[in-house]
C-alpha cells in the first residue's frame, strides 16, 4: 500500500485516489524570466520520479505543471532587454525545455500558461467577489479578504504572521486589511512601464496576481478537486495557503487531498534562489557533470529533506552512479528481469513508503553487488540480474544510458572538473587573504578569476558567491 506524507495533516497517509486508477496532480512551475537553476531542477526531478513510479504502479496520471509567463520580474527583465514580455517568455520556455529534457525529465500532460487563462482567472475572481470573499481596494486592485476564510493558514499553520504584511506591501499600496489580504487583480496605473501587458476586466485594465493563477488554471483543467498538489517547500506559505483559501472559498469544497513539498537545495547554507542571487543554472552544472549524475544527486536524499549543493556531493553521486554502470558493463540484459524477485519486492516497498529514493538506491547497490558476483562466476542468472537492475533503476529515470558511453563521458567531464576545482581553491585562498587583511593578495586572486571568466560577489556575512560570466 502506497503511503504519502501529507503536508496538510503532517503525517503519512494511505493513498486513495478520488477516481480509482486515476491520479490528478498539479505541480507549481517556474516564472520564466531567466534560465532554470538547480533548485528548480530538484523539484522537477523529485516529481518526475514520483510520477514515473505512479505510472509504473498502473495509475493513469494526468500531470500538470504550470508556467507563469506574466510577473513583475518578467516585465522588469523584458524592459531591461528591450524586448517584449512575450518574446522573453517564449525564449525562456524553450531554454527550460532544453534543460529539463537533458535531465531526462518527462514533459507534463499539460503545461498551461497564465496568459492563456486570463478569462478563467477573471471569472474566478468574479466568483470570489460574488461570494463576498474579495473586494475592490481604493486604488482599484481586487483583494482577497482573508478574514472570510475560516482556518486560513491551514497548510502552514500560520495565523496572521508578519510575513503576510511584508508580502502585501510589495504588491499593493492600499489595502482594506493590511495584515492579511492579498491581491487578486492588479490594476494598471500611470506607474506601469510603457508596453507593460494588461488585459481588460470588469475592474479596468490590469493583470492577475500570483496566487490566483494556480487556483484558476487548476480549476480549468481538473475542476474542483485534485489528488495531489506539489511544489517546493518554500511555496507552502504564502502561495499554497493562499491557493487553498481562494479555491475553497470559490468552490466550497476541499481543494487537494494531498499536499507534497520537496525540500530546498542549499548553497552556502541558504536556499538556492535567484532572488538571493545564490544559484547555479542547470547549464552551469551540466558543463561539469553528466546529466544523469545530476539527476542521481538530486534524488540522493529523501525528497522532503534539504539537500546541500557542493562539489563533493556531486562527485560522490558520480562515483555511486559509476559503480552501478560498472556492474552493468559487459552484460547483455534479458528483456525481462529474472532471479531478482526479492530485490524487486524490496525496492517497491521502499518506494511505497513515501517515495524513499535513498532506501531504493540501497536496493540497487545490493543488486549491483550480487550482479558482480554472478559475472565473476559466469552464472546463468547474470543477464537476468542485470535486467533486474536496469528495470528498477528505469522506474525512477536512471541507468538509461549505454554503460560504455556513460563511463567515457564522465572521464571527459572529470578533465573539465579540474578547472572547476581550481576556481573553488582560488576563492577559498582569497577568503583567507581577506580575513587576514591581505588585500593585495585578495585583489590579485580576484583579477586571476576574472580572466578565467568568473564573477565574484562578496556578501556582508563574508561569504563569497560566484558565477560564470
C-alpha positions in Angstrom: 0.0 0.0 0.0 1.4 3.4 -1.1 1.8 5.9 1.8 2.5 9.6 1.1 3.4 12.3 3.6 0.7 15.0 3.5 1.9 18.4 4.5 -1.7 19.3 5.3 -2.0 16.7 8.1 1.7 16.4 8.9 1.6 12.6 8.6 1.9 9.7 6.2 -1.4 8.6 4.7 -2.6 5.7 2.7 -3.1 7.0 -0.8 -6.6 6.5 -2.2 -7.2 8.4 -5.4 -10.5 10.3 -6.0 -11.2 8.1 -9.1 -10.0 4.5 -8.9 -6.9 4.0 -11.1 -6.6 7.7 -12.0 -4.5 10.5 -10.4 -4.8 14.2 -11.0 -1.6 16.0 -9.9 -0.6 19.7 -10.2 2.9 21.0 -9.5 3.8 24.6 -9.4 6.2 25.5 -12.2 8.6 28.4 -12.8 8.4 32.1 -13.6 10.1 32.2 -17.0 12.3 35.3 -16.9 15.7 33.5 -16.8 17.4 30.1 -17.1 16.3 27.5 -14.6 18.7 26.8 -11.7 19.4 23.6 -10.0 16.9 24.3 -7.2 14.1 24.2 -9.9 15.7 21.0 -11.2 15.4 19.4 -7.8 11.7 20.0 -7.5 11.0 18.8 -11.1 13.2 15.7 -10.8 11.5 14.8 -7.5 8.1 14.9 -9.0 9.3 13.3 -12.2 10.5 10.3 -10.2 7.2 10.2 -8.3 5.1 10.4 -11.5 7.2 7.7 -13.1 6.6 5.5 -10.1 2.9 6.1 -10.0 2.6 5.2 -13.7 4.7 2.1 -13.0 2.1 1.1 -10.4 -0.6 1.2 -13.1 -2.2 4.6 -12.4 -3.3 6.8 -15.2 -1.6 10.0 -14.2 -2.7 13.4 -15.5 0.2 15.7 -14.7 0.0 19.5 -14.9 3.0 21.8 -14.3 2.1 25.5 -14.9 4.2 28.3 -16.5 4.0 31.8 -15.0 4.6 34.0 -18.1 3.5 37.3 -16.6 5.0 38.7 -13.5 6.9 41.8 -12.2 10.3 40.0 -12.7 9.3 39.2 -16.3 8.2 42.8 -17.0 11.4 44.2 -15.5 13.7 41.8 -17.4 12.0 42.4 -20.7 12.2 46.1 -20.2 16.0 45.8 -19.4 16.5 43.6 -22.5 14.4 45.9 -24.7 12.2 43.0 -25.8 8.5 42.2 -25.4 7.5 40.0 -22.4 6.1 37.5 -24.9 9.4 37.2 -26.7 11.3 36.9 -23.4 9.0 34.2 -22.0 8.8 32.2 -25.2 12.6 32.2 -25.3 12.9 31.1 -21.7 10.3 28.3 -22.1 12.4 26.9 -25.0 15.5 27.0 -22.9 13.7 25.4 -19.9 12.6 22.5 -22.1 16.2 22.0 -23.4 17.5 21.9 -19.8 14.8 19.6 -18.4 15.0 17.3 -21.4 18.7 17.0 -20.8 18.0 15.8 -17.3 15.6 13.1 -18.6 12.5 14.8 -17.1 9.3 13.8 -18.7 7.1 16.6 -20.1 3.8 17.1 -18.2 0.5 16.2 -19.9 -0.5 19.9 -19.7 1.7 22.9 -19.3 -0.7 25.8 -19.0 0.4 29.4 -19.3 -1.1 32.2 -17.3 -1.5 34.5 -20.3 -3.7 31.8 -22.0 -6.0 31.6 -19.0 -6.9 35.3 -18.3 -10.6 34.7 -19.0 -10.9 31.9 -16.5 -8.9 33.9 -13.9 -11.3 36.8 -14.3 -14.3 34.5 -13.9 -12.7 33.0 -10.8 -12.2 36.5 -9.3 -15.8 37.4 -10.1 -17.0 34.3 -8.3 -15.0 35.2 -5.2 -16.4 38.8 -5.3 -20.0 37.4 -5.6 -19.4 35.3 -2.5 -18.1 38.2 -0.5 -14.5 36.8 -0.4 -13.0 39.7 -2.4 -13.4 43.4 -2.7 -12.1 46.4 -4.6 -9.4 48.4 -2.8 -9.3 52.2 -3.0 -6.5 52.1 -5.6 -8.6 49.8 -7.9 -6.8 46.5 -7.0 -9.0 43.5 -6.3 -8.1 42.0 -3.0 -8.9 38.7 -1.3 -10.4 39.1 2.2 -8.5 36.6 4.4 -10.9 37.1 7.3 -13.7 35.5 5.3 -11.7 32.2 5.0 -12.2 30.0 8.0 -9.0 28.3 9.1 -6.8 30.4 6.9 -3.2 29.2 7.0 -4.2 25.6 7.5 -1.3 24.3 5.4 1.5 26.3 7.1 -0.4 26.7 10.4 0.4 30.4 10.3 -2.1 32.8 11.8 -1.8 36.4 10.6 2.0 36.3 10.6 4.0 39.5 10.0 5.3 37.9 6.7 1.9 38.5 5.2 2.2 42.2 5.8 5.6 42.3 4.2 4.4 40.4 1.2 1.4 42.7 0.7 3.5 45.9 0.9 5.4 44.7 -2.2 2.2 44.3 -4.2 -0.4 46.9 -3.4 -0.1 50.3 -1.8 -3.6 50.4 -0.3 -5.3 47.6 1.5 -8.5 47.1 3.4 -6.9 44.7 5.9 -3.1 45.3 5.6 -2.2 42.4 7.9 -3.6 39.7 5.7 -5.3 40.5 2.4 -3.6 39.7 -0.9 -4.0 40.9 -4.4 -6.1 39.0 -7.0 -6.1 41.6 -9.8 -3.5 44.4 -10.1 -5.0 47.4 -11.8 -2.9 49.2 -14.5 -1.7 52.7 -13.3 0.3 55.6 -14.6 3.4 54.0 -13.0 3.3 51.0 -15.3 6.2 50.7 -17.8 5.5 51.5 -21.4 4.1 48.5 -23.2 3.5 46.6 -20.0 1.0 43.8 -20.7 -2.5 44.3 -19.4 -6.0 42.8 -20.1 -9.5 44.2 -19.9 -11.6 43.2 -16.9 -14.8 44.4 -15.1 -12.4 46.4 -12.9 -10.5 48.1 -15.6 -7.2 47.1 -17.4 -4.8 45.1 -15.3 -3.2 41.7 -14.8 -3.6 38.9 -12.3 -1.8 38.5 -9.0 0.4 35.5 -8.4 -1.8 33.2 -6.2 -5.0 33.3 -8.3 -3.2 31.9 -11.3 -2.8 28.4 -10.0 -6.3 28.2 -8.5 -7.8 29.2 -11.8 -5.7 27.1 -14.1 -6.1 24.1 -11.8 -9.9 24.5 -11.9 -9.9 25.0 -15.7 -8.2 21.6 -16.2 -9.3 19.4 -13.3 -12.4 21.0 -11.8 -13.0 21.4 -8.1 -10.6 18.8 -6.6 -7.3 17.1 -7.3 -5.5 14.2 -5.8 -2.1 15.7 -5.3 -0.7 19.3 -5.3 3.0 19.6 -5.3 5.8 22.2 -5.2 8.9 23.3 -3.4 8.6 23.7 0.4 9.2 27.4 0.0 5.8 27.7 -1.6 3.9 26.4 1.5 3.4 30.0 2.7 2.1 32.2 1.3 1.4 30.7 -2.1 -0.2 27.4 -1.2 -2.0 28.8 1.8 -3.5 31.4 -0.5 -4.3 28.9 -3.2 -6.3 26.9 -0.6 -8.1 30.0 0.5 -9.1 31.0 -3.0 -10.2 27.6 -4.2 -12.1 26.5 -1.0 -13.9 29.8 -0.9 -14.8 29.8 -4.6 -15.8 26.1 -4.9 -17.0 25.4 -1.4 -15.2 22.1 -1.3 -11.7 20.8 -0.4 -9.0 21.6 -2.9 -6.2 19.0 -2.9 -6.4 15.7 -1.0 -2.6 15.5 -0.5 0.0 18.3 -0.5 3.5 17.3 -1.2 6.6 19.5 -0.9 10.2 18.9 -1.9 13.0 20.1 0.4 15.2 23.0 -0.6 18.5 22.8 -2.3 21.0 24.7 -0.3 24.1 26.7 -1.5 26.3 28.4 1.1 23.7 27.4 3.8 21.0 29.4 2.0 18.2 28.4 -0.3 19.3 28.3 -3.9 17.4 31.2 -5.3 17.6 33.8 -8.0 16.1 36.4 -5.6 19.1 35.8 -3.3 21.5 35.7 -6.3 22.6 32.4 -4.8 22.4 29.8 -7.6 23.9 27.8 -10.3 21.9 27.4 -13.5 21.3 23.8 -14.8 23.6 24.8 -17.7 26.4 25.8 -15.3 26.4 22.4 -13.7 26.0 20.5 -17.0 29.3 21.9 -18.1 31.0 19.8 -15.4 28.7 16.8 -14.7 26.8 14.3 -16.8 23.0 14.9 -16.7 22.4 11.5 -15.1 24.8 12.3 -12.3 22.9 15.5 -11.6 19.6 13.6 -11.6 21.1 10.9 -9.3 22.4 13.6 -6.9 19.1 15.5 -6.7 17.3 12.2 -5.6 20.1 11.1 -3.2 18.3 12.4 -0.1 14.7 12.0 0.7 12.5 14.3 -1.3 11.3 16.2 1.8 14.8 16.7 3.1 17.0 19.7 2.4 20.0 18.8 0.2 23.4 20.6 0.2 24.8 21.5 -3.1 28.6 21.2 -3.3 31.2 19.7 -5.5 32.0 16.8 -3.1 28.3 15.7 -3.0 28.2 15.8 -6.8 31.4 13.8 -7.0 30.0 11.3 -4.6 26.9 10.9 -6.7 29.0 10.4 -9.8 31.1 7.7 -8.1 27.9 5.9 -7.0 26.4 6.0 -10.4 29.6 4.8 -11.9 29.5 1.7 -9.6 26.1 0.8 -11.0 27.2 1.2 -14.6 30.3 -0.8 -14.0 28.1 -3.6 -12.7 26.1 -3.4 -15.9 29.2 -3.2 -18.2 29.9 -6.3 -20.2 26.4 -7.7 -19.7 23.6 -8.3 -22.2 20.4 -7.9 -20.0 17.5 -10.2 -20.8 14.3 -8.4 -21.8 12.6 -9.4 -18.6 14.1 -9.4 -15.0 15.0 -12.8 -13.8 16.1 -14.1 -10.4 15.7 -10.8 -8.6 12.2 -11.1 -7.2 13.4 -10.4 -3.6 15.1 -7.2 -4.8 12.0 -6.1 -6.8 9.8 -6.6 -3.8 12.2 -4.7 -1.5 12.5 -1.8 -4.0 8.7 -1.4 -4.3 8.3 -1.4 -0.5 10.8 1.4 -0.2 9.1 3.5 -2.9 5.7 2.8 -1.4 7.0 4.3 1.9 6.6 8.0 0.8 8.9 7.5 -2.3 12.0 6.8 -0.3 14.6 7.0 -3.1 17.7 6.8 -0.8 16.5 3.4 0.5 15.6 2.4 -3.1 19.1 3.3 -4.1 20.4 0.9 -1.4 18.5 -1.9 -3.1 20.1 -1.0 -6.5 23.5 -1.4 -4.9 22.6 -4.7 -3.3 21.6 -5.9 -6.8 24.9 -4.5 -8.3 26.9 -6.4 -5.7 25.0 -9.6 -6.5 25.5 -9.0 -10.2 29.2 -8.5 -9.9 29.5 -11.9 -8.1 27.4 -13.6 -10.8 29.6 -12.1 -13.5 32.8 -13.4 -11.9 31.3 -16.9 -11.8 29.8 -16.7 -15.3 26.5 -17.7 -13.7 23.4 -18.3 -15.9 21.4 -15.7 -13.9 23.9 -12.9 -14.8 21.8 -11.4 -17.6 18.6 -11.7 -15.7 20.0 -9.9 -12.7 21.4 -7.2 -15.0 17.9 -6.8 -16.4 16.5 -6.5 -12.8 19.0 -3.7 -12.1 18.0 -1.8 -15.2 14.3 -2.4 -14.7 14.2 -1.0 -11.2 16.5 2.0 -12.0 14.5 2.8 -15.0 11.4 3.2 -12.9 12.9 6.4 -11.4 14.6 7.5 -14.5 18.1 6.1 -14.0 20.5 3.8 -15.9 19.1 4.7 -19.2 22.4 5.0 -21.0 24.8 2.5 -22.5 27.4 1.7 -19.8 30.4 2.2 -22.0 29.2 5.6 -23.3 28.4 6.8 -19.8 31.8 5.8 -18.4 33.6 7.5 -21.3 31.5 10.7 -20.8 32.3 11.0 -17.1 36.0 10.6 -17.8 35.8 13.6 -20.2 33.8 15.6 -17.7 36.4 14.8 -15.0 39.1 16.5 -17.0 37.0 19.7 -17.2 36.2 19.5 -13.5 39.9 20.1 -12.7 39.2 23.7 -13.9 36.1 23.8 -11.6 38.2 22.7 -8.6 40.9 25.3 -9.3 38.2 28.0 -9.2 37.0 26.8 -5.8 40.5 26.6 -4.4 41.3 30.2 -5.5 38.1 31.5 -4.0 39.0 29.8 -0.7 42.5 31.3 -0.8 41.0 34.7 -1.4 38.6 34.4 1.5 41.6 33.5 3.8 43.5 36.5 2.5 40.6 38.9 3.1 40.2 37.6 6.7 43.9 38.3 7.3 43.6 41.8 5.7 45.9 40.7 2.8 44.1 43.0 0.4 46.7 43.0 -2.4 46.7 39.2 -2.5 42.9 39.1 -2.4 42.8 41.6 -5.3 45.3 39.7 -7.4 43.3 36.5 -6.9 40.1 38.3 -8.0 41.9 39.5 -11.2 43.0 36.0 -11.9 39.5 34.7 -11.5 38.1 37.5 -13.7 40.5 36.4 -16.5 39.1 32.8 -16.1 35.6 34.2 -16.7 34.4 34.2 -13.1 32.4 37.0 -11.4 32.7 37.3 -7.6 30.2 38.8 -5.2 31.3 39.4 -1.6 28.4 39.2 0.8 28.0 41.1 4.1 28.5 37.9 6.1 31.9 37.3 4.5 30.7 34.5 2.2 31.7 35.0 -1.5 29.3 33.9 -4.2 30.5 33.3 -7.7 29.2 32.5 -11.1 30.4 32.3 -14.7 30.1 35.5 -16.7 
